[in-house]
Amino acid sequence: MTGIASALRVLATAAAAALLAVTATAPVAQAGPEPKAPEEFVALRSVDPTIIQEMRYPTAHNFMGVPVDGYRQPLCILTRPTALALHRAQTRLLAQGYSLKVYDCYRPQRAVDHFVRWAKDLDDETMKGEFYPRVDKARLFADGYIAEKSGHSRGSTVDLTLVKLPAAPTGPYLPGGRQVPCYAPRSDRFPDNSLDMGTGFDCFDTLSHTDDPRIQGAQRAHRQFLRKTLADAGFVNLAEEWWHYTFEPELFPDTYFDFPVARRSVAGH
């Protein structure tokens, strides 16, 4: 029996060694590579570096109060036809002493999903005082401020405004500071360097409707100036948001992309 036991111990040791060798050489499971943008997408800066970019969603200065999923870098990515159309509009504006400024461009689906998760968390009202002071968060879906899909994810939609040149600096955003409603007088709200449009960007309020009759004087004229300039370049405004424009015809009217907002997504385009 001693010989048999010894032989069994040898076999067990050999089997364990073989298993260890197989384990050591087995490939380690890795996450798949991040999706890249189709060739039709470009960084706006490569088409027109003069357009000012103040990308809000990679920062905490937005209606959620945290950087948004999928925004790896403060970069405007768009389909090439959309970027070229913005370049045409910018050329006309520069001759008049103005510049476009973009807040958001292509938006990955994972960012939209982040918006949806946030909207369902009714206890998180970190940024209510600035972005939606008069709106019940429970109504963000019903009132159309948040949706499960966004035209931004198709690559032909951009959020933007106008800046008088030479551009003054935008004030720094200080998390945790006093919040002023986005529809307050320009002198009181966040010190954006854009023309006064009557509300700030991403203001969840009916005052953001492009043709709201309460917006008059210079504020109304600024909205109309922006709309006419972009309409002449092929863009259509979303009536509920003075800053929201889509270039038509869209290159990808039925596709919602999810590659991250990062330089590597459009490298070589």
N, C-alpha and C positions, 0 to 999 in steps of 0.2 A: 504493500500500500504506500510505503514511503516513496518508492520510485515513481508510482503513478501520480502521487500528489506533487512530486517535484516536477514531473513532466507537464502537469496541468498548470503549475505556476509559470513555467517557461512559456507555454502557449499564451497564457493570459497577459504576460508582460509584453510578448511580441505583438499581440493584438492591440494592446493599449498604445504601443509605440507607433504602430501603423495608423491608428486612428488619429493620434496626435500629428503625425506627418501630413495626413490628408487635411486636417483642420488648418494647419499652418499654411498650406499652399492653396487652400480654397479662396477664390476671389471674394473680397469684402463687398457686400451690397452697397451701392451708392445711389443717391438720388439722381434722377435723370437730369440732363442739361436743361437750363432755363430756355424757354422758347425765345427765338429772335424775331424781330420784325420782318415782314415781307420786304422785298427790295423796293416796293413803292413808298415805303416810309423813310423820312429823313429827319435829321435834327434841323429845326428852323434856323439855327445860327449858321448852318452851312449854306443856307439859301439867302438869308438876310441878317447879317450880324448887327445891323443898326436897330432892329426892333428890341425894345426893352423887355427883359424877362424878369418877372417877380413871381416865381412859381410858389404858390401858397401851400400846396398839399405835402411837399416834403418837410414842411415846418409845422410848428404847433399853432401857428396863427391861422386857424380855420375853424369852422363851426363845431368840430369835435374836440379841438384843443390838443391834438396829438398828431405826429406825422402819420400819413395815410399809407396803408399797405401798398406795396408795389412801386412807390416812388423812391428809387435808390439815389437819384441825383436831381438837382433843380434844373431840369432840362425840358424844353418844349419839343415834342416829337409830333409830326403830322404827316399825312400823305403828301407826296411831292406836289400834286396840283394845288392843294390847299396852301402849302408854304409859298408857292409861286404867286398865288393870288394875293396873299398877305404882302408879299414883296411889291406887287403892283400898287396896292393901296398905300403902302409905306412910302413909295417913291413920290406919290402925289402929296402926301402929308408933309414930308420933309420940305418940299418946296413952299409949303404954307407955314412952316415953323412949328410943326407938331410931329409927334411920334406915336406909334402904337405901343401899347404895353400889354403883354399877355400874362394872365394869372394861371391858366390851365389849358392844356392842349389835349393830346391823346391821354386817355385815362384807362388803365388796365381793369379788367373785370374784377380782379381781386380787390381793387380799391373800392369799386361799387359795392362789393360784398361787405367790405368794412363799414361803409356808410349804412348799409342795411342793418348790420349787427348793432351798430351804435344807436340807430333810430329805435330799435326794439328795446333798448335798455333805458327805460323811462326814468331811472334814478340818476343817470348821468346828464346833468345840465350845466356842465362846466362853463360853456361859452354862451349860454342863453342870453346873458345881459348884453352882449354885442350883436349876435347874429340872428336871434329869434325871440326878442323880448315880448312880443305880443302874440306869439303862436304857441299853442299847447303842443308839447312834443308828441303827445299821443296822436296828433292829427297830421304829422309830417307826411305820411303816406297818402292819406285821404286828400290832403290839400295839394299834393303833387310836388312837394319839395324834395322828397326822396323816392326813388324807384329802383327796382331790381335790375334794370338795364339802363344804360346811358348811351346817347349818341356819341359821346366823347370816345367811347371804346371802339368806334368804327374809324376814327382817325381824321375826320373831316370837320370836326367841331372844335371851336376855340372860345375861351372866355377872355375878354380883353377890354381895354379902355383906351383913352387918349391922354397924352402928356404934352404940356406946352414946353417947348425948348427955349433955352437950355433946361434940362430936367433937374429939378431940385431933388435932394435925397429923400427917400421915404423914411419916415421915423422908425426907430427900432421897436420891435415888439417885445414887451416884457411880460412873460407868463406870470399870471397871478396878479397882475396890475388891475387898476380900476377899469371896468368895462363900460363903454358908452354905447348906446344904441346905434346901430348901423344907419339909421335914418335921421340921426341928430344933425344939427347944423354942421357944416364942414369944419368949422373952427373948433368944434367940440369932439368930433369922432376921431378914429384912428388917423394919424397924419399921413395919408396916402398922397403921393405927389401928382396924382392924375387931375384932370379937369373935374369940377364938381358935377356929378351926375345925379345928385339928389339923395343917393344912398351909397353905401360902400358895396364892394363886391361880395357876393353870396349873402346878401341881406334877405332873409326869409320874411318877406313882408310884401303886401300888395303895392306898396310904393315903388317896388322894383319893376313893376310892369312898365314896359317901355313907354306906353302912351297914357299912363295914369294921369287923369286930369288935374290932380293936385300938384304935379310937377310942372312948374311954369318958369318963365324968365330964362336966365342963362342956363339953368340946369336942363330945361327942356331943349334949348337950342343945342347944347352939347350932345345930348342923346341923338337928336336928329342929324347932327353933323357926323357922328360916328356911324349911324345907320346908312346915311346916303353914301358915305365914302366906301363902306363895305359892300353895299348893294351894287355899286358901280363895278366892284371887283368880283361879283358873283356870289356874295354871301346873303343868307336869309336869316333874319333875326327871330329868336324865340320871343313871342310877345310878353311872356311872363318874366323875362330876365333881360334887362337892357344890355348886359355884357355878353350874352350868349349868341354866337353866330355859327352857322353851318354853311360850308361851301358846297354848292350843288352844280352838276350832279355829283353825288358821292361816289367815290371809287369803290367802296365796300359797303353798300347800303344795307346788307343783311348779315354782316359778320362782326362779332364782338370779340376783340382780341384780348389776350391776357399776358403778353410779354411785358417785362418790367420797364419802367421809365429809367433807362440807363444808357450811357454812351455805347456800351457793348451791344445793345439791342439793334443799333443802326450802324455799327462799325462797318466801314467800307461802302456805305450806300452813297 
